[in-house]
Amino acid sequence: MGGSPMVDVVTAMMVITTMVAVVPFTCRAIINDHHPLAPVVLVPGAGGNQLEARLTAEYKATSWLCNRFYPIKKEEGGWFRLWFDIGVLLAPFTECFADRMTLYYNPELDDYKNAPGVETRVSEYITTYMAPLVKSLQNLGYTDGQTLFGAPYDFRYGLAADGHPSNVGSTYLQNLKNLIEKASDSNNGNPIIIISHSLGGLFVLQLLNRNPPMWRQRYIKHFIALSAPWGGTVDEMLTFASGNALGVPLVNPLLVRNEQRSSESNLWLMPRKKQFPPEKPLVVTRNSTYSSYEISRFLEDIGFPEGVQPYETRILPLVEKLVAPGVPITCIIGSGVQTPESLYYRDEGFDKQPEIIYGDGDGTVNMASLLALEDEWKDEEFQRLKVVKLDGISHTNILKDEEAVAKITKEVFAISSSMFTSIISS
């Protein structure tokens, strides 16, 4: 990351924030000494991570204002909060933020790095967006650092197909593996329940498939994936074309567009061919249409040709097949929420936000993507899969809504106290 090594995530993973108010599920689940709780490791989505940065002499500010006044507060060693910093709401500091968040793909190295002069590290805390779930698990009997662990990461970086380096993402997977083994060993060898949200689910599936069956059998009891974008999202095409303010008020999406395009993980979330057939137009302009089969041309036409090579060589082979890991998996998803399904650009270019045609999903991830595992693994005899739909629950509210948190917690309780016997249910 910017030439500097990733922060020691193994140490960082051992701490998790616990500030919350609601406790929707109150049944204690420490059954007895013979049936202790299965340890839980939480892998957040992009918004659940905190990034810190510091600037070296190599850094060249985009303006004197960024260099002199932003950030206002620095901690020991010059570190300051990069993601998420409330200062991004205030122009012109949005440009400072975007400049420092930007990644750069080096075709010669075939990997991503930070902007020159920007060093980053992952905070040891998962942000409070997971706090209601954490509190509910604590009420179930889980204890931070003993049976409950957090695994934050630098969400800008992703993973790549075999034969391509992905230093930061691969380091994270190794650290996550180490944490799982450590958590199991410190709990009498009991296997782990992994709970992921959103992008975190893609990392977990890669972790499982990049380790041998004996390791998975030894260390993984169950994988609970919340709102996982298995097949990508149409919303990601909006992000690349016109920028995405992500619901943050006062932010001009064009000011963060280049930074969002630079994110390796955003390319990973482009709509996947198997979930979005070629006859389905995802983006329509006055002169052209684009399906999931025309992402490379789309990247060219929006003015981001430098994204084509990493997309074609690193991402497409990575997402070609969703390999069943043989680990019991429960997908808990929202449904019945208006989700971008097609984007219509009436004017020339992509600088204006499009007209959006909506379909089913969780408001961020399309239903076809949320159900991708059920579709692709229906004939996998040895893959246990359960899908739980929560009507009216959005992508982020699945971590906040009382009924949703109660459902997740009850699933953890059931998994921790009994065997998962269903093969496939929906």
C-alpha positions as CSV (number, residue, x, y, z in Angstrom):
1,M,0.0,0.0,0.0
2,G,1.9,3.0,-1.3
3,G,5.0,0.9,-0.9
4,S,4.5,0.4,2.8
5,P,3.5,-2.9,4.4
6,M,0.0,-3.6,5.6
7,V,-0.7,-3.0,9.3
8,D,-0.5,-6.1,11.5
9,V,-4.1,-7.1,10.9
10,V,-3.9,-10.2,13.1
11,T,-3.4,-7.9,16.2
12,A,-6.0,-5.5,14.9
13,M,-8.6,-8.2,14.4
14,M,-8.7,-9.1,18.0
15,V,-10.6,-6.0,19.1
16,I,-14.2,-4.9,18.1
17,T,-16.4,-1.9,19.0
18,T,-19.4,-2.6,21.2
19,M,-21.3,0.7,21.3
20,V,-25.0,0.1,20.6
21,A,-28.4,0.5,22.1
22,V,-30.8,-2.2,20.8
23,V,-30.7,-5.8,22.1
24,P,-33.4,-7.6,20.1
25,F,-32.5,-11.2,21.0
26,T,-32.1,-12.0,24.7
27,C,-32.0,-15.8,25.0
28,R,-28.7,-16.9,26.6
29,A,-27.1,-19.6,24.6
30,I,-24.2,-20.9,26.7
31,I,-26.0,-24.2,27.0
32,N,-23.7,-25.9,29.4
33,D,-20.0,-26.8,29.8
34,H,-20.4,-29.6,27.3
35,H,-21.8,-27.3,24.6
36,P,-20.0,-24.0,24.6
37,L,-20.6,-21.3,22.1
38,A,-18.9,-21.7,18.7
39,P,-16.5,-18.8,18.3
40,V,-17.6,-16.1,15.8
41,V,-15.4,-14.1,13.5
42,L,-17.0,-11.0,11.9
43,V,-15.9,-9.9,8.4
44,P,-17.4,-6.5,7.6
45,G,-18.5,-5.0,4.3
46,A,-16.7,-2.0,2.9
47,G,-18.4,0.6,5.2
48,G,-17.5,-1.4,8.3
49,N,-13.8,-0.7,8.1
50,Q,-11.7,2.2,9.3
51,L,-8.7,3.4,7.4
52,E,-6.0,5.7,8.8
53,A,-3.3,7.5,6.7
54,R,-0.2,9.5,7.0
55,L,1.7,11.6,4.5
56,T,5.4,11.3,3.7
57,A,7.7,13.8,1.9
58,E,6.9,12.1,-1.4
59,Y,3.2,13.2,-1.2
60,K,2.3,16.1,-3.4
61,A,-1.0,17.8,-2.3
62,T,-3.6,18.7,-5.0
63,S,-3.9,22.1,-3.5
64,W,-2.2,24.3,-0.8
65,L,-5.4,24.0,1.2
66,C,-5.1,20.2,1.4
67,N,-1.5,20.5,2.3
68,R,-1.9,23.1,5.0
69,F,-5.3,22.5,6.6
70,Y,-6.5,19.0,6.0
71,P,-6.6,17.0,8.2
72,I,-6.9,19.4,11.1
73,K,-6.1,16.8,13.7
74,K,-3.3,14.3,13.5
75,E,-2.3,11.7,16.1
76,E,1.1,10.5,17.1
77,G,3.2,9.6,14.1
78,G,1.1,11.8,11.8
79,W,-1.7,9.4,11.5
80,F,-5.3,10.6,10.8
81,R,-8.6,9.1,9.9
82,L,-9.0,8.6,6.2
83,W,-12.2,6.5,6.0
84,F,-14.6,7.5,7.0
85,D,-13.8,11.2,7.9
86,I,-16.7,13.6,8.3
87,G,-14.4,16.2,6.7
88,V,-15.2,14.6,3.3
89,L,-18.6,16.4,3.5
90,L,-17.0,19.8,3.2
91,A,-15.8,21.0,-0.2
92,P,-13.0,21.5,-1.1
93,F,-11.8,18.8,1.3
94,T,-13.7,16.2,-0.7
95,E,-11.0,16.5,-3.3
96,C,-8.3,16.0,-0.6
97,F,-10.0,12.9,0.6
98,A,-10.4,11.5,-2.9
99,D,-6.8,12.2,-3.8
100,R,-5.5,10.2,-0.8
101,M,-7.9,7.3,-1.2
102,T,-7.0,6.7,-4.8
103,L,-5.3,3.5,-5.8
104,Y,-3.0,3.1,-8.8
105,Y,-2.7,0.0,-10.9
106,N,0.8,-0.7,-12.1
107,P,0.7,-2.8,-15.3
108,E,4.3,-3.8,-15.0
109,L,3.9,-5.0,-11.4
110,D,0.3,-6.2,-12.2
111,D,-0.8,-5.0,-8.8
112,Y,-2.4,-2.0,-7.0
113,K,-0.7,0.6,-4.7
114,N,-1.5,3.7,-2.8
115,A,-0.9,7.2,-4.2
116,P,2.8,8.2,-3.9
117,G,3.5,9.5,-0.4
118,V,0.4,8.1,1.2
119,E,0.8,5.4,3.8
120,T,-2.4,3.6,5.1
121,R,-3.2,1.2,7.8
122,V,-6.4,-0.6,9.0
123,S,-7.7,0.5,12.3
124,E,-8.2,-2.2,14.9
125,Y,-11.9,-1.3,15.1
126,I,-14.9,-2.3,13.0
127,T,-17.1,0.7,12.7
128,T,-20.3,1.0,14.7
129,Y,-22.5,0.0,11.8
130,M,-22.2,-3.6,13.1
131,A,-22.8,-2.6,16.6
132,P,-26.4,-3.8,17.0
133,L,-25.4,-7.3,15.8
134,V,-22.4,-7.2,18.1
135,K,-24.5,-6.3,21.1
136,S,-27.0,-9.0,20.3
137,L,-24.3,-11.6,20.1
138,Q,-22.8,-10.3,23.4
139,N,-26.3,-10.7,25.0
140,L,-26.2,-14.3,23.7
141,G,-23.1,-14.8,25.7
142,Y,-20.3,-13.9,23.3
143,T,-17.3,-12.0,24.7
144,D,-15.0,-9.7,22.7
145,G,-11.5,-11.2,22.2
146,Q,-12.5,-14.5,23.7
147,T,-15.4,-15.9,21.6
148,L,-16.1,-12.9,19.4
149,F,-13.5,-11.4,16.9
150,G,-13.5,-8.7,14.3
151,A,-11.5,-8.9,11.0
152,P,-11.3,-5.5,9.4
153,Y,-9.4,-4.9,6.1
154,D,-8.6,-2.2,3.5
155,F,-11.7,-2.6,1.4
156,R,-10.2,-0.6,-1.6
157,Y,-8.0,-3.6,-2.4
158,G,-9.4,-6.9,-3.8
159,L,-8.1,-10.2,-5.0
160,A,-7.0,-11.4,-8.4
161,A,-7.2,-14.7,-10.4
162,D,-4.5,-17.3,-10.1
163,G,-1.2,-16.1,-11.5
164,H,-1.7,-12.5,-10.7
165,P,-0.2,-10.8,-7.6
166,S,-2.6,-9.2,-5.1
167,N,-0.3,-8.3,-2.2
168,V,-2.7,-6.5,0.1
169,G,-5.7,-8.8,-0.4
170,S,-3.6,-12.0,-0.2
171,T,-2.0,-10.7,3.0
172,Y,-5.4,-10.1,4.5
173,L,-6.5,-13.7,3.7
174,Q,-3.5,-15.0,5.4
175,N,-4.1,-12.9,8.5
176,L,-7.8,-13.9,8.5
177,K,-6.7,-17.6,8.3
178,N,-4.3,-17.0,11.3
179,L,-7.1,-15.3,13.3
180,I,-9.5,-18.2,12.7
181,E,-6.9,-20.7,13.8
182,K,-6.0,-18.7,16.8
183,A,-9.7,-18.2,17.8
184,S,-10.3,-21.9,17.5
185,D,-7.2,-22.9,19.4
186,S,-8.1,-20.6,22.2
187,N,-11.6,-22.1,22.4
188,N,-10.6,-25.8,22.9
189,G,-10.3,-26.4,19.2
190,N,-14.0,-25.6,18.5
191,P,-14.5,-24.6,14.8
192,I,-15.5,-21.1,13.9
193,I,-18.7,-19.5,12.7
194,I,-17.8,-16.8,10.2
195,I,-20.3,-13.9,9.7
196,S,-19.7,-11.6,6.8
197,H,-21.5,-8.6,5.4
198,S,-21.5,-7.6,1.7
199,L,-18.0,-7.5,0.2
200,G,-16.7,-9.4,3.2
201,G,-18.6,-12.5,1.8
202,L,-16.5,-12.5,-1.4
203,F,-13.3,-12.5,0.7
204,V,-14.5,-15.3,2.9
205,L,-15.5,-17.5,-0.1
206,Q,-12.1,-17.0,-1.6
207,L,-10.5,-17.8,1.8
208,L,-12.4,-21.1,2.0
209,N,-11.6,-22.1,-1.6
210,R,-7.9,-21.2,-1.3
211,N,-7.4,-23.6,1.6
212,P,-7.6,-27.4,1.6
213,P,-10.7,-29.4,2.6
214,M,-9.0,-30.7,5.7
215,W,-8.4,-27.1,6.9
216,R,-12.0,-26.1,6.2
217,Q,-13.3,-29.2,8.0
218,R,-11.1,-28.6,11.0
219,Y,-11.7,-24.8,11.5
220,I,-15.0,-23.8,9.9
221,K,-18.3,-24.8,11.5
222,H,-20.5,-22.5,9.4
223,F,-20.4,-19.5,7.1
224,I,-23.2,-16.9,7.4
225,A,-23.2,-14.4,4.6
226,L,-25.3,-11.3,4.9
227,S,-26.2,-9.3,1.8
228,A,-23.3,-10.8,-0.3
229,P,-23.0,-9.5,-3.8
230,W,-22.0,-12.9,-5.4
231,G,-22.8,-11.7,-8.9
232,G,-21.9,-8.1,-8.6
233,T,-24.4,-5.1,-8.9
234,V,-25.8,-2.7,-11.5
235,D,-25.2,0.0,-8.8
236,E,-21.5,-0.5,-9.5
237,M,-21.9,0.6,-13.1
238,L,-23.4,3.8,-11.8
239,T,-20.4,4.3,-9.5
240,F,-18.0,3.9,-12.5
241,A,-20.0,6.0,-14.9
242,S,-21.1,9.0,-12.8
243,G,-19.7,8.5,-9.3
244,N,-21.7,7.6,-6.3
245,A,-22.2,9.8,-3.2
246,L,-23.3,6.6,-1.3
247,G,-26.1,8.5,0.3
248,V,-23.8,11.1,1.9
249,P,-25.4,14.5,1.7
250,L,-23.5,17.5,0.1
251,V,-21.0,15.3,-1.7
252,N,-20.7,15.8,-5.4
253,P,-20.4,12.3,-6.9
254,L,-18.1,13.6,-9.7
255,L,-15.5,14.6,-7.1
256,V,-15.1,11.0,-5.9
257,R,-15.6,9.3,-9.3
258,N,-12.0,8.9,-10.2
259,E,-11.2,7.6,-6.7
260,Q,-14.0,5.1,-6.9
261,R,-12.9,3.9,-10.3
262,S,-9.4,3.3,-9.0
263,S,-10.7,0.8,-6.3
264,E,-9.7,-2.7,-7.1
265,S,-12.6,-4.1,-5.2
266,N,-15.1,-2.0,-7.2
267,L,-14.0,-3.8,-10.4
268,W,-14.6,-7.0,-8.5
269,L,-18.2,-6.0,-8.0
270,M,-19.1,-5.4,-11.7
271,P,-22.1,-7.3,-12.8
272,R,-21.3,-11.0,-13.5
273,K,-22.3,-12.6,-16.8
274,K,-24.1,-15.6,-15.2
275,Q,-26.5,-13.4,-13.2
276,F,-27.0,-10.7,-15.9
277,P,-27.7,-12.3,-19.3
278,P,-26.5,-10.5,-22.5
279,E,-30.0,-9.6,-23.6
280,K,-30.4,-7.5,-20.4
281,P,-29.3,-3.9,-21.0
282,L,-27.7,-2.5,-17.8
283,V,-26.7,0.9,-19.2
284,V,-28.4,2.7,-22.1
285,T,-27.2,5.9,-23.7
286,R,-28.3,7.8,-26.7
287,N,-25.7,6.0,-28.8
288,S,-25.2,2.6,-27.2
289,T,-26.2,-0.1,-24.8
290,Y,-24.1,-2.1,-22.4
291,S,-24.7,-5.5,-20.9
292,S,-22.6,-7.5,-18.5
293,Y,-20.9,-9.0,-21.6
294,E,-19.7,-5.5,-22.6
295,I,-18.0,-4.2,-19.5
296,S,-14.7,-3.6,-21.2
297,R,-16.3,-1.4,-23.8
298,F,-18.3,0.3,-21.1
299,L,-15.0,1.2,-19.3
300,E,-13.5,2.5,-22.5
301,D,-16.6,4.7,-23.3
302,I,-16.9,6.2,-19.8
303,G,-13.3,7.4,-20.1
304,F,-11.6,4.8,-18.0
305,P,-9.6,2.7,-20.4
306,E,-6.9,1.9,-17.8
307,G,-9.5,-0.3,-16.1
308,V,-9.8,-2.7,-19.0
309,Q,-6.6,-4.7,-18.5
310,P,-7.0,-5.4,-14.8
311,Y,-10.7,-6.2,-15.4
312,E,-10.0,-8.7,-18.2
313,T,-6.9,-10.3,-16.8
314,R,-7.4,-10.2,-13.0
315,I,-11.2,-10.0,-12.4
316,L,-13.0,-12.0,-15.1
317,P,-11.1,-15.2,-14.4
318,L,-11.6,-14.7,-10.7
319,V,-15.4,-14.5,-11.0
320,E,-15.9,-17.0,-13.8
321,K,-17.1,-19.7,-11.4
322,L,-18.4,-19.6,-7.8
323,V,-16.8,-22.7,-6.4
324,A,-18.7,-24.5,-3.7
325,P,-16.3,-25.0,-0.7
326,G,-18.3,-27.8,1.0
327,V,-18.7,-25.7,4.1
328,P,-22.3,-25.2,5.4
329,I,-23.4,-21.8,4.3
330,T,-26.4,-19.7,5.2
331,C,-27.2,-16.6,3.1
332,I,-29.4,-14.1,4.8
333,I,-30.6,-11.4,2.4
334,G,-33.0,-8.5,2.1
335,S,-35.6,-8.5,-0.6
336,G,-38.5,-6.3,-1.8
337,V,-36.4,-3.1,-1.8
338,Q,-36.1,-1.0,-5.0
339,T,-32.7,-1.7,-6.5
340,P,-31.0,-0.2,-9.6
341,E,-31.6,-2.6,-12.5
342,S,-31.0,-0.4,-15.6
343,L,-29.4,3.1,-16.1
344,Y,-30.6,5.4,-18.8
345,Y,-28.5,8.4,-19.8
346,R,-30.6,10.9,-21.8
347,D,-27.8,13.4,-22.3
348,E,-24.4,13.1,-23.9
349,G,-21.7,11.8,-21.6
350,F,-21.8,10.4,-18.1
351,D,-21.4,13.5,-15.9
352,K,-25.1,13.7,-15.0
353,Q,-26.8,11.1,-12.9
354,P,-29.0,8.8,-15.0
355,E,-32.6,7.9,-14.9
356,I,-32.8,4.6,-12.9
357,I,-35.1,1.7,-13.6
358,Y,-35.5,-0.4,-10.4
359,G,-36.1,-4.1,-9.8
360,D,-36.0,-6.4,-6.8
361,G,-33.1,-6.7,-4.4
362,D,-31.9,-5.1,-1.1
363,G,-31.5,-1.6,-2.5
364,T,-27.8,-2.1,-3.4
365,V,-27.5,-5.7,-4.6
366,N,-29.8,-7.2,-7.3
367,M,-31.8,-10.2,-6.4
368,A,-30.1,-12.3,-9.1
369,S,-26.8,-11.6,-7.4
370,L,-28.0,-12.3,-3.9
371,L,-29.3,-15.7,-5.0
372,A,-26.4,-16.6,-7.2
373,L,-25.2,-19.4,-4.9
374,E,-28.6,-21.0,-4.8
375,D,-28.8,-20.9,-8.6
376,E,-25.3,-22.2,-9.3
377,W,-25.0,-24.8,-6.6
378,K,-28.5,-26.5,-7.0
379,D,-26.8,-29.6,-8.3
380,E,-23.9,-29.6,-5.8
381,E,-24.7,-32.8,-3.8
382,F,-22.2,-32.1,-0.9
383,Q,-22.8,-28.3,-0.5
384,R,-25.2,-27.4,2.3
385,L,-26.9,-24.2,1.6
386,K,-29.7,-22.3,3.3
387,V,-31.2,-19.0,2.0
388,V,-33.2,-16.8,4.3
389,K,-35.1,-13.8,2.8
390,L,-36.1,-10.9,4.9
391,D,-38.7,-8.8,3.1
392,G,-38.3,-5.1,3.1
393,I,-34.8,-5.2,4.7
394,S,-32.1,-3.1,2.9
395,H,-28.4,-3.8,2.3
396,T,-27.3,-2.0,5.4
397,N,-30.4,-2.2,7.6
398,I,-29.9,-6.0,7.8
399,L,-27.3,-5.0,10.5
400,K,-29.6,-2.6,12.3
401,D,-33.2,-3.7,12.0
402,E,-34.3,-5.4,15.2
403,E,-36.1,-8.3,13.5
404,A,-33.2,-8.8,11.1
405,V,-30.6,-8.8,13.9
406,A,-32.8,-11.2,15.9
407,K,-33.0,-13.6,13.0
408,I,-29.2,-13.5,12.5
409,T,-28.6,-14.1,16.2
410,K,-31.1,-17.0,16.3
411,E,-29.3,-18.6,13.3
412,V,-26.0,-18.3,15.3
413,F,-27.7,-19.8,18.3
414,A,-29.1,-22.7,16.2
415,I,-25.7,-23.4,14.5
416,S,-23.8,-23.2,17.7
417,S,-26.1,-25.6,19.5
418,S,-27.0,-28.1,16.9
419,M,-25.9,-29.7,13.6
420,F,-26.8,-28.1,10.3
421,T,-28.7,-30.9,8.5
422,S,-30.5,-29.3,5.6
423,I,-28.9,-29.7,2.2
424,I,-30.6,-26.9,0.3
425,S,-33.6,-24.8,1.4
426,S,-35.0,-21.4,0.5
